[in-house]
């Protein structure tokens, strides 16, 4: 992990956006870095296509959902299992 120097204006944009999107400032910066890198490497992709690529790349760490019966009530409950 390293330190990256950015302008005050960019830091303020990160602060505002991270709050609006419920991300930490570092998580927002990392998201923008990923999107920007993919945009430069794939100039014909739309923002939506880039987001789809990011989501697909998380496939190895995907979450799988299954509906099971609650042990207490027998009612259906959704359980999320992390796929390794």
Steps between C-alpha positions, in 0.01 A plus 500: 500500500630842415413863530360684200498879499188657349371854473273653761224521238522126430506420871188712551328320209597166655368608839166616356452199274607244759242635743224496241582144394569363851863416426815595684713765331760232420236264358364780279848588376572133424168471312583803287849361435358168383239666278758738351751223435238285326379802300853567374557134414156459339408837343195361319325382819225704659498574873236227543719250313794590722290449814386162365867401448576601860205300630594198288860517622370446852365160392762311699374677811134493403223465749250224438150526647274214595162489665472267798244438771555688825582254779284700741186559293535296182445821298716551192822691568763614249852395597806645328799268462838630395636293212873447533 
